[in-house]
Amino acid sequence: MAEEEVKLGSSKPMIATQQEMVDSRVPIAYRDQCAHLLIPLNKCRSAEFFLPWKCEAERHTYEKCEYELVMERMLQMQKIRELEEKKKKAKQVQGAAAGIPLIPSSANA
């Protein structure tokens, strides 16, 4: 049986460099694949005195990027769960074919 693996990490490339993020004072928690969109958004926000109706295009682009990252992580987690379930079922079938276990499963409780 060929063992399947889920590729971890994002398919999006890291565009902003570490130095750009440091220079723009991007918090460490926000230094992800969408940081290159956060830098101009924060510049726009500070130039417009953080008015909520300003910088809508930049904010929408940044939030869409973040949404896509979250959805990608959720899909990866779903694939990991499916693989674990498949392995668990294969192990149960293999264990059932082996015969009567020497140690009952209730002993592990």
VENWODA-V861625 format. One record per run of one state. SS is the DSSP state (alpha for helix, beta for strand, coil for the rest). FROM is the first residue (numbers start at 1). TO is the last residue. Records with the same first field share a line. If there is no record, write none. Layout:
# VENWODA-V861625
SS: FROM-TO + FROM-TO
This chain:
# VENWODA-V861625
coil: 1-17 + 24-27 + 31-34 + 48-55 + 98-104 + 109-109
alpha: 18-23 + 28-30 + 35-47 + 56-97 + 105-108
